[in-house]
C-alpha cells in the first residue's frame, strides 16, 4: 500500500496555546484540539462555509515583519515578536490555519459580539423550549446560556410564522425557530444532490421553503433534522415521542447494505425510539439514509417469532430431526448474520458435512450510502470461510438437489428459502430447521423453529464493502421466547457431534483470532469504534456488484478500497 504524504504542519496560537495542525485546518477545528470552544451555528465540518450566523467571531493577528527587510518586529516590552491584530473581528469558520496565525476568543470585544448575535437570534425566537423536540441537544439553548446576556432589550411583538409546515413526508418545519443557518440547504445541494430547499423573503420575514412543485423527500432528508442547530426541523417519526435526556445511546451499524454506515440507537426501558448517524469519516462522514432509521420497527413487529419451548428442547428436536438426514443436509447461511454467527454457521456445516449456500441481495446503489449489495456482511462470509465465492440471489443448485433427493434436510440460518427461489412444493420434500427473527414461508414449513434476535438485541461485528471490520452493540434485550444466535448455534453444533464452542462473544473471539488470520490482530473489546480495515488482497479477483463506491472521497489511508 502506498503511504499517504504527510500533511504540511503549521503552528498556530489560540488563546496563548500553540498547536501544530495541517495547513488549511479550519480555525474552529484547530481551537477544538486545544480545548477552546468557538461557538457557531451555520458552520458544519462536512459542508461548505457560508458565514451566515456570525457567532464564531474571533480576533485574528499575524506576526509583524518589516515590509522591506521582512525581518521580525520585536515588542520591546515582552521581547517577543509583535503581533499585528486586525482591528475588526473575523469569522472563525472562514479562517484557516497558516504559519504564525494568532487567534483570541475570550476578549471583551469578542464577548460583546457573541452577546449581540445571541440577542438578535432570540428577538423572534419562540420561548418554547419545554415543548421543543430539540431541547437537550439544541445549540441555541446551550449557547444562550454560555454566551448570552441573560436578558433582552427587545420590547416589540415577535414576528409570528407558521409552526407546522410539512416540507416532505418525514420532515416538519417550525418556521419560528429557524435561525437561517442554511445547513439544511447546503446538505441537500452538496451531499444529497437534491437542491430542493431555499430561503424566500427578507429580514425577519425570511422563510425556509421548498422550490415550487418540489418536496424534501429524498432518502437522506432526515439528516437535515440531525444537523439543524435548533428545533426548526423535526422528524415526523420522532416528533413529540420522547425527551432525549431519558434515552440511552448504543453504537450500532446500518444493516440495509454493505456500506455499513455507523449509527446510534436511542432507547429507553427496552424500547427503541430513534436511530441517528454516528460520525465516522472513514465510512459515512456524519450521514445515514432515511430508510435505515426505520429498521428498529422490526423489533416490535407483529410477526416476530417466539417460542414457549426452552432452547434445550428446541436443540434436541433439531438434532433428532437432522440425524435422520445424515449426509444429505444443506446449510443456508445469511449475509445478514454477524461475523461471529457466520463462523459458527461454518462450524455447523462442518459438523454435519453439509454444503453451504448464501443468499445474495442486490438493488440499485445510490452512489452515497446505499450500495448495490444489500447484505451487510458478505465480506464476513468470505473472511470466516463460510463461502469461497460470491453468492447468487437464487438457490437454484439447492433446488436441484432437493428435486433429485440429494438434499433431505436444510438448516436455514436467518433466510427465507421461498424468497430465494425454493418453491413451497420443494419445501414439502425436506425437513427444515429454521433459525430466524420473523415469520416467513420457511418458518411456516419448518419442523423446528428457533426464534433468534435482531441486530438491535445482540452484539457482534460486520465487515463492510471496504473490508472494514466494525462492531455493533446490544441496544435492547430480546423478549421472552427468543434466543441468542450464538447460543443457539453453539448448542446445535455440540448436539450434532461438533466441537464445543463458546457462545459468549468475547470468549468466541479468542477462538476467532486463533483460527482466522485476518482477525488475529484484534478482539471485540479492542476493535476501534471507527473499525479496522482488513487486507482484501485474497479476494481481489472477485467481482463485487457495481455501485459500491461511496459518494465521499476516500481517505489517504486506503479506505474506500473496492475488491
C-alpha positions as CSV (number, residue, x, y, z in Angstrom):
1,X,0.0,0.0,0.0
2,X,1.3,3.5,-0.9
3,X,1.8,5.5,2.2
4,X,0.0,8.8,2.2
5,X,2.0,12.0,2.1
6,X,2.4,13.7,5.5
7,X,0.4,17.0,5.6
8,X,2.3,20.3,5.9
9,X,2.1,21.3,9.6
10,X,1.9,24.9,10.7
11,X,2.0,26.3,14.2
12,X,-0.9,28.5,15.3
13,X,-1.5,30.2,18.6
14,X,-5.0,30.1,20.1
15,X,-5.6,32.0,23.4
16,X,-1.9,31.6,24.2
17,X,-1.8,27.9,23.4
18,X,0.4,26.8,20.5
19,X,-0.6,23.8,18.4
20,X,0.7,22.2,15.2
21,X,-2.0,21.4,12.7
22,X,-2.2,20.7,9.0
23,X,-2.0,23.8,6.9
24,X,-5.5,24.9,5.9
25,X,-7.2,23.5,9.0
26,X,-10.4,25.4,9.9
27,X,-9.8,27.6,13.0
28,X,-12.9,26.2,14.7
29,X,-11.4,22.7,14.4
30,X,-8.0,23.8,15.4
31,X,-9.4,25.5,18.5
32,X,-11.3,22.3,19.4
33,X,-7.9,20.5,19.5
34,X,-6.7,22.7,22.3
35,X,-9.9,22.6,24.3
36,X,-11.2,26.0,23.2
37,X,-14.8,26.3,22.1
38,X,-15.6,28.6,19.3
39,X,-19.4,28.8,19.3
40,X,-21.1,28.6,15.9
41,X,-24.4,27.7,14.2
42,X,-24.0,27.7,10.4
43,X,-20.6,26.0,10.3
44,X,-20.6,22.3,9.8
45,X,-17.3,20.3,9.2
46,X,-18.8,18.4,6.3
47,X,-20.5,21.3,4.5
48,X,-19.3,24.4,2.7
49,X,-18.6,27.6,4.6
50,X,-21.2,30.5,4.2
51,X,-20.6,32.7,7.3
52,X,-24.3,33.2,7.9
53,X,-24.6,33.4,11.7
54,X,-21.5,35.4,12.8
55,X,-21.4,33.6,16.1
56,X,-17.9,32.4,15.6
57,X,-16.2,35.8,15.5
58,X,-12.6,35.8,16.8
59,X,-9.8,38.3,16.9
60,X,-7.0,37.4,14.4
61,X,-3.4,38.5,14.1
62,X,-0.2,37.7,12.4
63,X,3.5,38.2,13.5
64,X,4.7,41.6,12.5
65,X,7.6,41.8,10.0
66,X,9.4,44.8,8.4
67,X,7.7,45.4,5.0
68,X,11.1,45.9,3.3
69,X,13.5,43.5,5.0
70,X,10.9,41.0,6.2
71,X,12.8,40.9,9.5
72,X,10.6,40.2,12.6
73,X,9.5,43.3,14.5
74,X,10.0,42.7,18.2
75,X,7.9,44.0,21.1
76,X,10.3,45.9,23.4
77,X,8.2,45.1,26.5
78,X,7.8,41.4,26.1
79,X,10.9,40.7,24.0
80,X,8.7,38.6,21.7
81,X,7.7,39.2,18.1
82,X,5.0,41.8,17.9
83,X,1.5,40.6,16.7
84,X,-0.4,42.8,14.3
85,X,-4.1,42.3,15.2
86,X,-6.8,43.0,12.7
87,X,-8.9,45.8,14.1
88,X,-12.3,44.1,13.5
89,X,-13.3,40.6,14.5
90,X,-13.2,37.9,11.8
91,X,-15.4,34.8,11.4
92,X,-13.6,31.7,12.5
93,X,-15.4,29.4,10.1
94,X,-13.8,31.1,7.1
95,X,-10.4,31.4,8.7
96,X,-7.8,28.7,8.0
97,X,-4.6,27.8,9.8
98,X,-1.4,29.3,8.4
99,X,2.1,29.6,10.0
100,X,2.2,32.1,12.9
101,X,-1.6,32.7,13.0
102,X,-2.8,34.1,16.3
103,X,-6.4,33.8,17.5
104,X,-8.1,35.3,20.5
105,X,-11.5,34.0,21.5
106,X,-12.0,35.4,25.0
107,X,-11.5,39.2,24.7
108,X,-14.1,41.8,25.8
109,X,-14.8,42.6,22.2
110,X,-15.5,39.0,21.2
111,X,-17.7,38.6,24.3
112,X,-19.7,41.6,23.3
113,X,-20.1,40.3,19.7
114,X,-21.4,36.9,20.9
115,X,-23.9,38.5,23.2
116,X,-25.1,40.7,20.4
117,X,-25.5,37.8,18.0
118,X,-27.4,35.8,20.6
119,X,-29.7,38.7,21.4
120,X,-30.6,39.2,17.7
121,X,-31.2,35.5,17.2
122,X,-33.6,35.5,20.2
123,X,-35.6,38.5,19.1
124,X,-38.2,36.5,17.2
125,X,-37.3,33.1,18.5
126,X,-40.2,31.5,20.5
127,X,-39.5,30.6,24.1
128,X,-41.0,27.1,23.8
129,X,-38.0,25.1,25.0
130,X,-40.2,22.9,27.3
131,X,-42.1,21.5,24.3
132,X,-39.4,21.6,21.7
133,X,-38.1,18.3,20.4
134,X,-34.5,19.7,20.2
135,X,-34.5,20.5,23.9
136,X,-31.4,18.9,25.5
137,X,-29.4,18.9,22.3
138,X,-30.1,22.4,21.0
139,X,-27.1,24.6,20.2
140,X,-29.1,27.8,20.6
141,X,-30.3,26.7,24.0
142,X,-26.7,25.8,25.1
143,X,-25.0,28.9,23.7
144,X,-27.6,31.3,25.0
145,X,-26.7,30.0,28.4
146,X,-22.9,30.1,27.8
147,X,-22.6,33.3,25.7
148,X,-25.8,35.3,26.0
149,X,-26.5,38.3,28.2
150,X,-29.4,36.6,30.0
151,X,-31.8,39.4,29.2
152,X,-33.3,41.1,26.1
153,X,-33.8,44.7,25.3
154,X,-36.4,44.0,22.7
155,X,-39.9,45.2,23.7
156,X,-41.8,44.8,20.4
157,X,-44.1,41.9,19.5
158,X,-42.4,38.9,18.0
159,X,-42.8,38.1,14.3
160,X,-45.2,35.2,14.1
161,X,-44.5,32.4,11.5
162,X,-46.1,29.0,10.7
163,X,-45.4,26.3,13.3
164,X,-46.2,23.1,11.4
165,X,-45.0,23.2,7.7
166,X,-44.6,19.8,6.1
167,X,-41.5,20.0,3.9
168,X,-41.7,16.4,3.0
169,X,-43.1,13.1,4.2
170,X,-40.6,12.8,7.0
171,X,-39.6,16.4,8.0
172,X,-41.7,19.1,9.6
173,X,-40.6,22.8,9.8
174,X,-41.4,25.1,12.7
175,X,-40.6,28.3,11.0
176,X,-40.5,30.5,14.1
177,X,-37.5,28.5,15.4
178,X,-35.4,28.7,12.2
179,X,-32.3,30.9,12.6
180,X,-31.5,30.9,8.8
181,X,-28.2,29.0,9.2
182,X,-28.7,27.3,5.8
183,X,-27.2,24.0,6.9
184,X,-30.2,22.1,5.5
185,X,-30.0,23.9,2.2
186,X,-26.3,23.1,1.8
187,X,-26.7,19.5,2.8
188,X,-29.4,18.9,0.1
189,X,-27.4,20.6,-2.5
190,X,-23.9,19.3,-1.7
191,X,-24.4,15.8,-0.2
192,X,-27.9,14.5,-1.2
193,X,-27.6,16.2,-4.6
194,X,-31.2,17.3,-4.4
195,X,-31.2,21.1,-4.5
196,X,-34.8,21.4,-3.2
197,X,-34.6,23.9,-0.3
198,X,-34.1,27.7,-0.2
199,X,-34.9,31.0,1.6
200,X,-37.6,33.4,0.4
201,X,-38.4,37.0,1.5
202,X,-36.1,39.2,3.6
203,X,-35.1,40.2,7.1
204,X,-37.3,39.0,9.9
205,X,-39.7,37.6,7.2
206,X,-37.2,35.2,5.7
207,X,-38.6,31.7,5.4
208,X,-37.2,28.3,4.6
209,X,-39.2,26.5,1.9
210,X,-39.1,24.0,-0.9
211,X,-38.9,25.1,-4.5
212,X,-42.3,25.3,-6.2
213,X,-43.6,21.9,-7.2
214,X,-40.9,20.0,-5.1
215,X,-40.7,18.4,-1.7
216,X,-38.0,17.3,0.7
217,X,-38.5,13.6,0.0
218,X,-35.1,12.2,-0.9
219,X,-33.8,9.2,1.1
220,X,-31.4,11.5,3.1
221,X,-33.9,14.1,4.2
222,X,-33.7,13.3,7.9
223,X,-30.1,14.3,8.0
224,X,-31.4,17.9,7.9
225,X,-33.1,17.3,11.2
226,X,-29.8,15.9,12.7
227,X,-27.8,19.0,11.6
228,X,-30.4,21.6,12.4
229,X,-28.8,23.5,15.3
230,X,-32.3,24.4,16.7
231,X,-35.7,22.8,16.8
232,X,-36.8,24.1,13.4
233,X,-36.7,20.8,11.6
234,X,-38.2,17.8,13.3
235,X,-38.8,14.2,12.3
236,X,-42.4,13.1,11.8
237,X,-41.4,9.7,13.3
238,X,-39.8,11.0,16.5
239,X,-41.8,14.3,16.9
240,X,-43.1,14.6,20.5
241,X,-42.3,11.0,21.3
242,X,-39.6,11.1,23.9
243,X,-37.1,13.5,25.7
244,X,-33.6,12.9,24.5
245,X,-32.1,13.0,28.0
246,X,-34.1,10.0,29.0
247,X,-32.7,7.9,26.2
248,X,-29.7,5.5,26.3
249,X,-27.3,5.7,23.3
250,X,-25.9,2.5,21.8
251,X,-23.5,2.3,18.9
252,X,-24.6,0.2,16.0
253,X,-24.4,-0.3,12.2
254,X,-26.9,0.3,9.4
255,X,-27.6,-3.2,8.0
256,X,-29.5,-2.2,4.9
257,X,-26.5,-2.5,2.6
258,X,-22.7,-3.3,2.6
259,X,-21.7,0.4,3.2
260,X,-22.0,-0.2,6.9
261,X,-22.9,3.4,8.0
262,X,-22.3,3.9,11.7
263,X,-25.3,4.7,13.8
264,X,-26.6,5.4,17.3
265,X,-29.6,3.6,18.6
266,X,-31.6,5.6,21.2
267,X,-33.7,3.5,23.6
268,X,-35.4,3.7,26.9
269,X,-36.5,0.7,29.1
270,X,-36.1,-1.8,26.3
271,X,-37.9,0.3,23.6
272,X,-36.1,1.9,20.7
273,X,-37.3,5.4,19.8
274,X,-35.0,6.5,17.1
275,X,-31.8,5.9,15.1
276,X,-29.3,8.6,14.1
277,X,-26.0,8.6,12.3
278,X,-22.7,8.4,14.1
279,X,-19.7,10.2,12.7
280,X,-17.1,8.0,11.1
281,X,-15.0,9.9,8.5
282,X,-13.7,6.6,7.1
283,X,-17.2,5.3,6.2
284,X,-20.2,7.6,6.3
285,X,-19.0,11.1,7.4
286,X,-21.9,12.1,9.6
287,X,-24.8,10.9,7.5
288,X,-27.1,7.9,7.0
289,X,-30.1,7.1,4.8
290,X,-33.7,7.6,6.0
291,X,-34.5,4.0,5.2
292,X,-32.0,2.8,7.8
293,X,-33.6,4.8,10.5
294,X,-36.8,2.8,10.5
295,X,-35.2,-0.6,10.8
296,X,-35.8,-0.6,14.5
297,X,-39.5,-1.1,13.9
298,X,-38.8,-4.8,13.1
299,X,-38.0,-5.3,16.8
300,X,-41.7,-4.9,17.8
301,X,-43.2,-6.2,14.6
302,X,-46.3,-8.4,14.9
303,X,-44.7,-11.2,13.0
304,X,-41.8,-11.7,15.4
305,X,-41.1,-15.3,16.1
306,X,-41.2,-16.6,19.7
307,X,-41.4,-20.0,21.3
308,X,-42.7,-21.4,24.5
309,X,-40.3,-24.3,24.4
310,X,-36.9,-24.0,26.0
311,X,-33.8,-23.7,23.9
312,X,-32.6,-27.1,25.1
313,X,-35.8,-28.7,23.9
314,X,-35.6,-27.0,20.5
315,X,-32.0,-28.0,20.0
316,X,-32.8,-31.6,21.0
317,X,-35.7,-31.7,18.5
318,X,-33.4,-30.2,15.8
319,X,-30.7,-32.8,16.4
320,X,-33.2,-35.7,16.2
321,X,-34.6,-34.4,13.0
322,X,-31.2,-33.9,11.4
323,X,-29.8,-37.2,12.5
324,X,-32.3,-38.9,10.1
325,X,-30.9,-37.0,7.2
326,X,-27.2,-37.5,7.9
327,X,-25.1,-37.0,4.7
328,X,-27.9,-35.2,2.9
329,X,-28.0,-31.9,4.7
330,X,-27.6,-28.4,3.3
331,X,-26.9,-25.2,5.3
332,X,-28.2,-21.9,4.1
333,X,-26.3,-19.0,5.8
334,X,-27.0,-15.3,5.7
335,X,-25.1,-12.2,4.6
336,X,-27.1,-10.5,7.4
337,X,-25.5,-12.7,10.1
338,X,-22.6,-11.3,12.1
339,X,-19.0,-12.4,11.6
340,X,-19.4,-14.5,14.8
341,X,-22.6,-16.1,13.7
342,X,-21.1,-16.9,10.2
343,X,-18.1,-18.5,11.9
344,X,-20.4,-20.8,13.9
345,X,-22.5,-21.5,10.8
346,X,-19.4,-22.7,9.1
347,X,-18.6,-25.0,12.1
348,X,-22.2,-26.2,12.0
349,X,-21.8,-27.1,8.3
350,X,-18.6,-28.9,9.1
351,X,-20.2,-30.9,11.9
352,X,-22.9,-32.3,9.6
353,X,-20.7,-32.4,6.4
354,X,-23.1,-30.1,4.7
355,X,-22.8,-27.9,1.6
356,X,-23.2,-24.2,2.4
357,X,-25.3,-21.7,0.4
358,X,-25.5,-17.9,0.9
359,X,-28.3,-15.7,-0.5
360,X,-27.3,-12.5,-2.3
361,X,-29.5,-9.4,-2.2
362,X,-28.9,-6.6,-4.7
363,X,-30.5,-3.4,-5.8
364,X,-29.6,-0.1,-7.3
365,X,-26.8,1.7,-5.5
366,X,-27.4,5.5,-5.0
367,X,-23.7,6.5,-5.0
368,X,-24.0,7.9,-1.5
369,X,-24.6,5.5,1.4
370,X,-26.7,2.7,-0.2
371,X,-24.7,0.1,-2.2
372,X,-26.0,-2.3,-4.7
373,X,-25.0,-5.2,-2.3
374,X,-27.9,-5.1,0.2
375,X,-26.3,-7.6,2.6
376,X,-24.2,-6.0,5.4
377,X,-21.8,-8.9,5.7
378,X,-21.0,-10.9,2.6
379,X,-17.3,-10.0,3.2
380,X,-17.6,-11.5,6.6
381,X,-18.7,-14.8,5.0
382,X,-15.6,-14.7,2.9
383,X,-13.3,-14.0,5.8
384,X,-14.8,-16.7,8.0
385,X,-14.7,-19.3,5.2
386,X,-18.4,-19.7,5.2
387,X,-18.3,-19.2,1.4
388,X,-15.4,-19.0,-1.1
389,X,-17.2,-17.2,-3.9
390,X,-19.8,-14.5,-4.3
391,X,-23.4,-15.8,-3.7
392,X,-26.3,-15.7,-6.2
393,X,-29.7,-14.4,-5.4
394,X,-31.5,-17.7,-6.2
395,X,-30.8,-21.1,-4.7
396,X,-31.1,-23.0,-8.0
397,X,-28.4,-25.5,-7.1
398,X,-30.1,-26.3,-3.8
399,X,-33.4,-26.6,-5.5
400,X,-31.9,-29.2,-7.9
401,X,-30.5,-31.1,-5.0
402,X,-33.9,-31.2,-3.3
403,X,-35.7,-32.4,-6.5
404,X,-33.1,-35.1,-7.0
405,X,-33.3,-36.4,-3.4
406,X,-29.7,-35.5,-2.8
407,X,-30.8,-33.0,-0.1
408,X,-33.2,-34.3,2.5
409,X,-32.8,-31.6,5.2
410,X,-31.9,-27.9,5.3
411,X,-30.7,-25.7,8.2
412,X,-31.8,-22.2,7.4
413,X,-30.0,-19.5,9.4
414,X,-31.9,-16.3,9.0
415,X,-33.1,-16.7,5.5
416,X,-36.5,-17.3,3.8
417,X,-35.9,-20.1,1.3
418,X,-39.0,-19.2,-0.7
419,X,-37.8,-15.7,-1.2
420,X,-34.5,-17.2,-2.5
421,X,-36.2,-19.4,-5.1
422,X,-37.2,-22.6,-3.4
423,X,-40.8,-23.4,-4.1
424,X,-43.4,-24.4,-1.4
425,X,-43.6,-27.8,-3.1
426,X,-39.8,-28.3,-2.7
427,X,-40.0,-27.2,1.0
428,X,-42.5,-30.1,1.5
429,X,-40.0,-32.6,0.3
430,X,-37.4,-31.8,3.0
431,X,-37.0,-31.4,6.8
432,X,-36.3,-27.8,7.8
433,X,-34.6,-26.4,10.9
434,X,-35.0,-22.6,10.8
435,X,-33.3,-20.0,12.9
436,X,-34.9,-16.6,12.4
437,X,-36.4,-13.5,13.7
438,X,-39.7,-13.1,11.8
439,X,-42.4,-15.4,10.5
440,X,-42.0,-16.4,6.8
441,X,-42.9,-19.2,4.4
442,X,-39.8,-21.0,5.6
443,X,-40.7,-20.8,9.3
444,X,-44.2,-21.9,8.4
445,X,-42.8,-25.0,6.7
446,X,-40.1,-25.8,9.2
447,X,-40.4,-28.7,11.6
448,X,-38.2,-26.9,14.2
449,X,-38.1,-23.1,14.5
450,X,-35.6,-21.4,16.8
451,X,-36.6,-17.8,17.3
452,X,-33.5,-15.5,17.3
453,X,-32.6,-11.9,17.9
454,X,-32.4,-8.8,15.7
455,X,-29.2,-6.8,15.3
456,X,-30.5,-4.4,18.0
457,X,-30.8,-7.2,20.6
458,X,-27.3,-8.6,20.4
459,X,-23.6,-7.6,19.9
460,X,-21.2,-8.6,17.2
461,X,-19.3,-7.4,14.1
462,X,-19.8,-6.9,10.4
463,X,-17.3,-6.4,7.5
464,X,-18.4,-3.7,5.1
465,X,-17.7,-3.2,1.4
466,X,-14.3,-1.7,2.2
467,X,-13.4,-4.9,4.1
468,X,-13.6,-2.8,7.3
469,X,-14.4,-4.8,10.4
470,X,-17.0,-2.8,12.5
471,X,-18.7,-3.7,15.7
472,X,-22.3,-3.1,16.9
473,X,-23.6,-3.4,20.5
474,X,-26.8,-4.7,22.1
475,X,-29.3,-1.8,22.5
476,X,-32.3,-3.6,24.0
477,X,-32.9,-7.0,25.4
478,X,-34.7,-9.7,23.5
479,X,-38.2,-10.7,24.6
480,X,-39.0,-14.0,26.3
481,X,-39.1,-16.9,23.9
482,X,-36.3,-15.5,21.7
483,X,-32.8,-16.9,21.9
484,X,-29.3,-15.5,21.2
485,X,-28.0,-16.7,17.9
486,X,-24.5,-17.6,19.2
487,X,-26.0,-19.7,22.0
488,X,-28.4,-21.5,19.6
489,X,-25.7,-22.2,17.0
490,X,-23.1,-23.4,19.5
491,X,-25.5,-25.7,21.2
492,X,-26.7,-27.1,17.9
493,X,-23.1,-27.8,16.8
494,X,-22.4,-29.7,20.0
495,X,-25.7,-31.6,19.7
496,X,-24.7,-32.7,16.2
497,X,-21.3,-34.0,17.3
498,X,-19.2,-31.0,16.5
499,X,-16.6,-29.2,18.6
500,X,-17.6,-27.5,21.8
501,X,-17.5,-23.8,21.1
502,X,-18.2,-20.8,23.4
503,X,-21.4,-18.8,23.0
504,X,-20.1,-15.8,24.9
505,X,-19.0,-13.2,22.4
506,X,-15.7,-12.4,24.0
507,X,-14.7,-16.0,24.6
508,X,-15.6,-16.8,21.0
509,X,-13.3,-14.0,19.8
510,X,-10.4,-15.9,21.4
511,X,-11.2,-18.7,19.0
512,X,-11.7,-16.4,16.0
513,X,-8.3,-14.8,16.5
514,X,-6.6,-18.2,16.5
515,X,-8.4,-19.7,13.5
516,X,-8.9,-16.7,11.2
517,X,-5.6,-15.0,10.3
518,X,-7.4,-11.9,9.1
519,X,-8.7,-11.2,12.6
520,X,-5.6,-12.1,14.5
521,X,-4.7,-8.5,15.4
522,X,-7.8,-7.5,17.3
523,X,-10.7,-8.6,19.6
524,X,-14.2,-7.3,20.0
525,X,-13.1,-5.3,23.1
526,X,-10.1,-3.7,21.4
527,X,-11.7,-3.0,18.0
528,X,-11.8,0.8,17.5
529,X,-15.2,2.4,17.1
530,X,-14.2,3.5,13.6
531,X,-13.5,-0.1,12.7
532,X,-10.4,-1.9,11.4
533,X,-9.5,-2.1,7.7
534,X,-8.6,-5.7,6.8
535,X,-6.5,-6.9,3.9
536,X,-8.7,-7.5,0.9
537,X,-6.0,-8.9,-1.3
538,X,-7.1,-12.6,-1.1
539,X,-10.4,-11.6,-2.7
540,X,-9.1,-9.1,-5.2
541,X,-10.2,-11.4,-8.1
542,X,-13.9,-11.4,-7.1
543,X,-16.2,-9.0,-9.0
544,X,-18.5,-7.4,-6.5
545,X,-21.7,-5.7,-7.7
546,X,-21.3,-2.3,-9.2
547,X,-22.3,0.7,-7.3
548,X,-20.1,0.0,-4.3
549,X,-18.2,3.3,-4.4
550,X,-19.1,5.9,-1.8
551,X,-20.0,9.4,-2.8
552,X,-17.5,10.7,-0.2
553,X,-13.8,10.9,-1.0
554,X,-11.8,8.0,0.4
555,X,-9.2,9.0,3.0
556,X,-5.5,8.7,2.3
557,X,-5.1,5.5,4.5
558,X,-6.7,3.3,1.9
559,X,-10.4,3.5,2.8
560,X,-12.8,3.1,0.0
561,X,-10.9,0.1,-1.3
562,X,-13.0,-1.9,-3.8
563,X,-12.1,-5.6,-4.3
